[in-house]
Structure formats: C-alpha cells, structure tokens
C-alpha cells in the first residue's frame, strides 16, 4: 500500500515538473517572439527627405583632356665649356634669374682680364691721338662723327671695346640662369661634360587644358566660360579655370578643339590627363538629389512622403550632373508632383508603395 502511495507521489511530481517545463518553454518562446517583434519594430523604414523646389541647375558637360604647360623652354648654355656644377634637380622650383648650372670659369676669366688690359691700352692710345687734334676724352661728344670714327678705328679702340664686351658676355654666360620662374624637368646636363642642353623649364603658374567637344555640343561652350578641372589620379582636387579659345573647325571625327586655362597647383604636372567639367546655369528647374530617383520596372521612380507613408511616383529625368537630376512628372503614368512635396532621398532602395516610413535626420 505504501508502495502505491510512493508511486502516486512520483507521478504527480513528474506531471507538475512537466507542466512547469512546458510553461517555461512557452514563456521563453513568447519572450523570444516579443524580442523579435521589438527588434522588427526598431527596423522600420527610416528615410530622409527634402522639399521639392525650383532652383538653378548646373548643366554639365564632362570631357577628358590633357594639361599642357603654358610656357616650356629648353634651357642650354650659350657658350662652350665644361660643366663645373649643377645646382638644380628634376622637379625643383626655381625663380627667374636663379643660377641653374655653371661652366668652368678659369679660361673665360683669363680672357676677360686680357680684354680689359687691351681695352685700357687702346683707351690710352686714343687719348694720345685726340691730343693731336686738340681734343681730350671728355670732348668726344663734340668731335664730328666722321672724324671720330676714323680716330677710333685707327687707334684700335673699337676692336678693343668689342673684344671686351664679348669677353664679359662669355664670362657672364658661364652661369646659366632661369629665364622665368618655374619647375625643372628632364635634366640632362652632367658635371665634367661639355656644356649644351641642360634641362627643360616649365612655367607651372598656369596650364593650358586641351579637350574636344562634339559638334552637337558646340553651342554649349563659349569663351570665358568657367570649367572645373580634376586630375584622374586625385578626383578630390578640383581647380577652376576658363575657356580661352574654341577652334571654329570640325575635325574628321566630328569634334571641335577647345582650349581652357587653369591656375597651377602642386597636384598638376605637364602632360597629365584630367577630367573637365563645363557648366551652364539653367534657372527655375525642378531639382532633386540623384539618390532620390530609383529604377522600378525599368522606369524612373521617386517616393514622396505623405502622412507617414511612401508614395510611389513615376518621373522623367530630363538632365543630370554629378550630384542632381532635373525631373518632371511622368504624365503617361498619371503621375503628379508639386513644389513643396517631401521627396525621400535615402532608405528608398528597397522601398515599396504605401510603406510605413519614419523621417530621420
């Protein structure tokens, strides 16, 4: 009898534990469901919006071009001699008149001293000859021109003076100086070699930009128009320039050559490939950020925000630049847009019509 009681107690205990376990499992499942719901509630369609407005749109024409230094010359010694020293290197910036390199000056210096001595002798001979005509060196301005010329030639004064000028120029030309401020490139000279071509000097204070536009784009460009120039190697660098000239001839490829000018920068080098953006301002356009327009069923769509819901709206993109679209309502699809509508600009990639949305900053 006691055994039956014990068995009964055990059965009751097992049933109680089983019920408790089921309740605990049910509570756990319910908790997980509530957590999932809470998590789902947090993952609502969060969007950003901008009011639709009419404003000036910068229509852009994007072309590829090439930089060309506005001034570029080959720098070389004007006299013969052996290179004694080179004071520059490739890529170095120099100022106008700065010494780039020098020839050995020993021989030119001796020739200069000899020329000075010869000139002094000729000057003394000239003074003696002038005395024969009752003149002094101070009276040369009053001597008749023909008579003075004969005296100068007969005394060797003219030859001595020319020889001195040549010797001074030769000595001076031993120092090769920069003809303008710029940057050294293609350095070829070597110390102890014969002087000749030393390097190329590039005026990097401004560059010419050569590019082409299609014949159909001819009316889009004009002289004085602003252009934006950006090197392919660093698109973060954007420099403002202006169009200098437009060639009024269409080439065999249907293109027209355009030349612009842009200020120099350490980010630019001669011959660099660049991207040119030409802008024209068009007023009173319906403009939205590019991110506002998405593709649905191969059609252009944007979503408007209305009473906490997204509203699917078909549009036509009329023009685009790097950041914005000019749009109009797609009337073939019965669409309508108005100034002041709140246009969704983010969170719209997987958005559907009439979806619940929350505006975030």
KEPA-710642 format. One line per 2 residues: number of its first residue (from 1); their letters; for each residue x, y, z of C-alpha. Coordinates in nm, 4 decimals, m for minus. Layout:
KEPA-710642
NUM> a> X:Y:Z  ...
END
This chain:
KEPA-710642
1> xx> 0.0000:0.0000:0.0000  0.2867:0.2307:0.0857
3> xx> 0.4445:0.1444:m0.2478  0.1314:0.2622:m0.4309
5> xx> 0.1368:0.5921:m0.2414  0.5016:0.6477:m0.3262
7> xx> 0.4352:0.5759:m0.6934  0.1412:0.8158:m0.6915
9> xx> 0.3510:1.0907:m0.5381  0.6204:1.0386:m0.8042
11> xx> 0.3642:1.0537:m1.0860  0.2205:1.3784:m0.9522
13> xx> 0.5720:1.5252:m0.9211  0.6560:1.4279:m1.2786
15> xx> 0.3351:1.5826:m1.4082  0.3990:1.9046:m1.2152
17> xx> 0.7548:1.9271:m1.3465  0.6351:1.8546:m1.6987
19> xx> 0.3722:2.1280:m1.6829  0.6239:2.3704:m1.5380
21> xx> 0.8736:2.2857:m1.8111  0.6110:2.3382:m2.0817
23> xx> 0.5133:2.6685:m1.9234  0.8763:2.7748:m1.9058
25> xx> 0.9285:2.6778:m2.2699  0.6133:2.8616:m2.3691
27> xx> 0.7249:3.1691:m2.1756  1.0679:3.1505:m2.3409
29> xx> 0.9141:3.1244:m2.6869  0.6831:3.4132:m2.6035
31> xx> 0.9794:3.6193:m2.4795  1.1732:3.5440:m2.7978
33> xx> 0.8703:3.6410:m3.0060  0.8336:3.9661:m2.8152
35> xx> 1.2066:4.0350:m2.8602  1.1803:3.9636:m3.2303
37> xx> 0.8802:4.1929:m3.2577  1.0658:4.4616:m3.0690
39> xx> 1.3645:4.4182:m3.2963  1.1415:4.4297:m3.6025
41> xx> 0.9726:4.7421:m3.4727  1.3129:4.9079:m3.4467
43> xx> 1.3964:4.8166:m3.8071  1.1343:5.0420:m3.9544
45> xx> 1.1821:5.2143:m4.2913  1.3891:5.5124:m4.1853
47> xx> 1.4209:5.7758:m4.4552  1.5477:6.1272:m4.5144
49> xx> 1.3514:6.3829:m4.7115  1.3982:6.7179:m4.8859
51> xx> 1.1242:6.9549:m5.0041  1.0887:6.9691:m5.3805
53> xx> 1.1730:7.3164:m5.5098  1.2564:7.5023:m5.8246
55> xx> 1.6140:7.6294:m5.8398  1.9073:7.6908:m6.0690
57> xx> 2.0539:7.3716:m6.2138  2.4155:7.3496:m6.3265
59> xx> 2.4004:7.1579:m6.6506  2.7328:6.9834:m6.7021
61> xx> 2.9326:6.8660:m6.9979  3.2075:6.6250:m6.8894
63> xx> 3.5106:6.5704:m7.1152  3.8555:6.4186:m7.0944
65> xx> 4.1539:6.6396:m7.1656  4.5245:6.6880:m7.1252
67> xx> 4.7313:6.9502:m6.9459  4.9967:7.1464:m7.1286
69> xx> 5.2353:7.3959:m6.9704  5.1640:7.7446:m7.0988
71> xx> 5.5388:7.8168:m7.1186  5.8015:7.5454:m7.1670
73> xx> 6.1535:7.6014:m7.2991  6.4738:7.4044:m7.3412
75> xx> 6.7471:7.5695:m7.1334  7.1031:7.5408:m7.2654
77> xx> 7.4390:7.7138:m7.2315  7.5037:7.9968:m7.4766
79> xx> 7.8807:7.9389:m7.4742  8.1210:7.6452:m7.4922
81> xx> 8.2898:7.4966:m7.1906  8.2962:7.2180:m6.9349
83> xx> 8.0162:7.1938:m6.6797  8.1613:7.2703:m6.3369
85> xx> 7.8500:7.2431:m6.1221  7.4744:7.1836:m6.1418
87> xx> 7.2613:7.3489:m5.8760  6.9163:7.2022:m5.9540
89> xx> 6.7365:6.8696:m5.9856  6.4267:6.7416:m6.1630
91> xx> 6.1069:6.8762:m6.0116  6.2766:7.1642:m5.8312
93> xx> 6.1068:7.5014:m5.8375  6.3299:7.7925:m5.9360
95> xx> 6.2910:8.1687:m5.9600  6.3613:8.3897:m6.2592
97> xx> 6.7324:8.4744:m6.2725  6.8337:8.1883:m6.0416
99> xx> 7.1588:8.0111:m6.1416  7.0837:7.6588:m6.2635
101> xx> 7.4375:7.5457:m6.3520  7.7829:7.6894:m6.4249
103> xx> 8.0699:7.6192:m6.6636  8.4338:7.6202:m6.5606
105> xx> 8.5347:7.9890:m6.5498  8.9153:7.9733:m6.5453
107> xx> 8.9708:8.0251:m6.9189  8.6900:8.2841:m6.9657
109> xx> 8.8227:8.4743:m6.6642  9.1745:8.4946:m6.8137
111> xx> 9.0315:8.6073:m7.1476  8.8304:8.8747:m6.9699
113> xx> 9.1407:9.0080:m6.7934  9.3317:9.0171:m7.1225
115> xx> 9.0436:9.2013:m7.2907  9.0389:9.4578:m7.0122
117> xx> 9.4131:9.5182:m7.0473  9.3824:9.5535:m7.4252
119> xx> 9.0963:9.7955:m7.3848  9.2952:10.0080:m7.1389
121> xx> 9.5864:10.0252:m7.3852  9.3518:10.1226:m7.6677
123> xx> 9.1971:10.3908:m7.4481  9.5392:10.5437:m7.3741
125> xx> 9.6300:10.5357:m7.7445  9.3014:10.7084:m7.8213
127> xx> 9.3740:10.9810:m7.5651  9.7150:11.0491:m7.7235
129> xx> 9.5675:11.0647:m8.0733  9.2925:11.3042:m7.9607
131> xx> 9.5582:11.5414:m7.8290  9.6963:11.5602:m8.1830
133> xx> 9.3620:11.7108:m8.2790  9.3472:11.9323:m7.9683
135> xx> 9.0786:11.7084:m7.8062  9.0567:11.5130:m7.4835
137> xx> 8.8461:11.2092:m7.3911  8.5958:11.4448:m7.2333
139> xx> 8.5493:11.6196:m7.5694  8.4422:11.3110:m7.7697
141> xx> 8.0805:11.4269:m7.7836  8.1815:11.7419:m7.9717
143> xx> 8.4059:11.5712:m8.2312  8.2473:11.5433:m8.5782
145> xx> 8.1138:11.1923:m8.6279  8.3211:11.1020:m8.9346
147> xx> 8.6421:11.2268:m8.7798  8.5736:11.0497:m8.4510
149> xx> 8.5051:10.7206:m8.6264  8.8355:10.7358:m8.8145
151> xx> 9.0249:10.8103:m8.4955  8.8547:10.5230:m8.3088
153> xx> 8.9287:10.2751:m8.5885  9.2914:10.3825:m8.6390
155> xx> 9.3688:10.3531:m8.2666  9.2029:10.0069:m8.2379
157> xx> 8.9672:10.1408:m7.9731  8.6532:9.9967:m8.1378
159> xx> 8.8071:9.6499:m8.1731  8.9262:9.6558:m7.8110
161> xx> 8.5844:9.7636:m7.6876  8.4054:9.4878:m7.8829
163> xx> 8.6557:9.2294:m7.7600  8.5919:9.3395:m7.4014
165> xx> 8.2142:9.3199:m7.4455  8.2445:8.9696:m7.5919
167> xx> 8.4719:8.8560:m7.3091  8.2316:8.9970:m7.0495
169> xx> 7.9381:8.8213:m7.2156  8.1255:8.4898:m7.2370
171> xx> 8.2191:8.5099:m6.8705  7.8640:8.6050:m6.7756
173> xx> 7.7189:8.3189:m6.9833  7.9181:8.0664:m6.7810
175> xx> 7.6321:8.0935:m6.5324  7.3130:7.9520:m6.6846
177> xx> 7.0150:8.1346:m6.5325  6.6412:8.0595:m6.5357
179> xx> 6.4651:8.2782:m6.7973  6.1444:8.2676:m6.5886
181> xx> 6.0133:8.1158:m6.2672  5.9061:7.7552:m6.2995
183> xx> 5.9910:7.3908:m6.2437  6.2932:7.1963:m6.3710
185> xx> 6.2226:6.8885:m6.5848  6.4184:6.6396:m6.7999
187> xx> 6.7591:6.7328:m6.6564  7.0295:6.6120:m6.8991
189> xx> 7.3484:6.8003:m6.8115  7.6310:6.6289:m6.6249
191> xx> 7.9278:6.7709:m6.4359  8.2615:6.7450:m6.6282
193> xx> 8.0773:6.7080:m6.9608  8.0709:6.9709:m7.2342
195> xx> 7.8030:7.2323:m7.1871  7.4972:7.2177:m7.4074
197> xx> 7.1346:7.1427:m7.3273  7.0799:7.1308:m6.9518
199> xx> 6.7064:7.0789:m6.8905  6.3533:7.1842:m6.9721
201> xx> 6.1973:7.4637:m6.7691  5.8201:7.4570:m6.7216
203> xx> 5.6149:7.7556:m6.6127  5.3796:7.5830:m6.3673
205> xx> 5.1999:7.9007:m6.2586  4.9243:7.8142:m6.5091
207> xx> 4.8391:7.5389:m6.7527  4.6518:7.5090:m7.0782
209> xx> 4.3860:7.2374:m7.0947  4.3198:7.0853:m7.4363
211> xx> 3.9940:6.8951:m7.4897  3.7293:6.8342:m7.7548
213> xx> 3.3512:6.8586:m7.7689  3.1117:6.7049:m8.0179
215> xx> 2.9682:6.9122:m8.2977  2.6258:6.8867:m8.1328
217> xx> 2.7735:7.0385:m7.8128  2.9244:7.3411:m7.9876
219> xx> 2.6559:7.5802:m7.8609  2.7128:7.4606:m7.5051
221> xx> 3.0617:7.6168:m7.4783  3.1801:7.9751:m7.5162
223> xx> 3.4951:8.1736:m7.4406  3.5241:8.2945:m7.0834
225> xx> 3.3034:8.0121:m6.9573  3.4081:7.8528:m6.6282
227> xx> 3.5400:7.4977:m6.6297  3.6274:7.2615:m6.3452
229> xx> 3.9451:7.0586:m6.3884  4.0258:6.7483:m6.1861
231> xx> 4.3185:6.5054:m6.2357  4.2253:6.1384:m6.2755
233> xx> 4.4823:6.0427:m6.0112  4.3057:6.2512:m5.7440
235> xx> 3.9415:6.3391:m5.8059  3.9286:6.5325:m5.4760
237> xx> 4.1364:6.8072:m5.6379  3.9116:7.0453:m5.8335
239> xx> 4.0505:7.3628:m5.9891  3.8528:7.6398:m6.1566
241> xx> 3.9568:7.7659:m6.4976  3.8063:7.9372:m6.8003
243> xx> 3.7807:7.8721:m7.1735  4.0346:8.0721:m7.3763
245> xx> 3.9515:7.9694:m7.7318  3.7300:7.7461:m7.9445
247> xx> 3.8519:7.6241:m8.2815  3.5760:7.7049:m8.5370
249> xx> 3.6516:7.3876:m8.7324  3.5030:7.0389:m8.7021
251> xx> 3.7600:6.7620:m8.7493  3.7066:6.4311:m8.9301
253> xx> 3.5760:6.2755:m8.6068  3.3026:6.5365:m8.5684
255> xx> 3.4789:6.7075:m8.2788  3.5767:7.0668:m8.2040
257> xx> 3.9018:7.1556:m8.0235  3.8679:7.3727:m7.7125
259> xx> 4.1452:7.5307:m7.5050  4.0996:7.6404:m7.1453
261> xx> 4.3359:7.7850:m6.8871  4.3686:7.6746:m6.5265
263> xx> 4.5926:7.8080:m6.2455  4.8901:7.5993:m6.1412
265> xx> 4.8889:7.3598:m5.8475  5.1296:7.1141:m5.6870
267> xx> 4.8768:6.8465:m5.7847  4.9216:6.9155:m6.1570
269> xx> 5.2062:6.8300:m6.3943  5.2668:6.8862:m6.7631
271> xx> 5.1020:6.6214:m6.9826  4.8650:6.4975:m6.7097
273> xx> 4.5270:6.3522:m6.8096  4.2372:6.5382:m6.6498
275> xx> 3.8588:6.5466:m6.6389  3.6993:6.8733:m6.7486
277> xx> 3.3510:6.9745:m6.6411  3.1846:7.2617:m6.8260
279> xx> 2.8805:7.4110:m6.6531  2.5842:7.6145:m6.7739
281> xx> 2.3299:7.7519:m6.5259  1.9627:7.6841:m6.6054
283> xx> 1.7166:7.8659:m6.3750  1.3738:7.7541:m6.2499
285> xx> 1.4191:7.3765:m6.2697  1.2686:7.1007:m6.0508
287> xx> 1.5868:6.9606:m5.8994  1.6325:6.6573:m5.6704
289> xx> 1.9425:6.4755:m5.5449  2.0447:6.1796:m5.7600
291> xx> 1.9758:5.9428:m5.4694  1.6052:6.0343:m5.4818
293> xx> 1.5469:5.8590:m5.8144  1.5457:5.4774:m5.8338
295> xx> 1.4584:5.2305:m6.1087  1.1455:5.0174:m6.0874
297> xx> 1.0324:4.8020:m6.3819  1.2906:4.9844:m6.5974
299> xx> 1.1208:5.3143:m6.5207  1.2418:5.6127:m6.3159
301> xx> 1.0627:5.6465:m5.9835  1.0840:5.8605:m5.6736
303> xx> 0.8971:5.8293:m5.3443  0.7192:6.1146:m5.1774
305> xx> 0.6484:6.1234:m4.8053  0.2850:6.1698:m4.7099
307> xx> 0.1227:6.1058:m4.3695  0.3860:5.8537:m4.2604
309> xx> 0.3646:5.6572:m4.5868  0.5726:5.6355:m4.9034
311> xx> 0.4022:5.7323:m5.2258  0.5335:5.5748:m5.5456
313> xx> 0.5675:5.8430:m5.8184  0.6819:5.7938:m6.1772
315> xx> 0.9086:6.0694:m6.3125  1.1214:6.1511:m6.6158
317> xx> 1.4812:6.2602:m6.5683  1.5427:6.5463:m6.8118
319> xx> 1.9044:6.6332:m6.7274  2.1719:6.5214:m6.4840
321> xx> 2.5011:6.6378:m6.3431  2.7331:6.4704:m6.0946
323> xx> 2.5003:6.5214:m5.7957  2.1497:6.6158:m5.9133
325> xx> 1.8664:6.5392:m6.1570  1.6181:6.7716:m6.3249
327> xx> 1.2846:6.5909:m6.3234  0.9237:6.6158:m6.4382
329> xx> 0.6175:6.4045:m6.3609  0.5645:6.1088:m6.5935
331> xx> 0.2188:6.2054:m6.7124  0.1913:5.8929:m6.9251
333> xx> 0.1755:5.7088:m6.5920  m0.0664:5.9543:m6.4376
335> xx> 0.1989:6.0950:m6.2029  0.1867:6.4361:m6.0405
337> xx> 0.4489:6.6298:m5.8465  0.4343:6.9750:m5.6918
339> xx> 0.6709:7.2245:m5.5394  0.6848:7.1623:m5.1649
341> xx> 0.6377:6.7818:m5.1863  0.8646:6.5954:m4.9463
343> xx> 1.0875:6.3749:m5.1591  1.2544:6.0721:m4.9975
345> xx> 1.6306:6.0822:m5.0634  1.7582:5.7804:m4.8696
347> xx> 1.6207:5.4494:m4.7447  1.4385:5.4115:m5.0751
349> xx> 1.6369:5.1347:m5.2458  1.4000:4.8573:m5.1342
351> xx> 1.1003:5.0758:m5.0581  0.7539:4.9966:m5.1888
353> xx> 0.4384:5.1981:m5.2397  0.2336:5.2889:m4.9292
355> xx> 0.5026:5.1575:m4.6930  0.5283:5.2944:m4.3402
357> xx> 0.8276:5.5246:m4.3092  0.9887:5.7315:m4.0369
359> xx> 1.1795:6.0514:m4.1108  1.5234:6.0718:m3.9512
361> x> 1.7797:6.3480:m3.9535
END
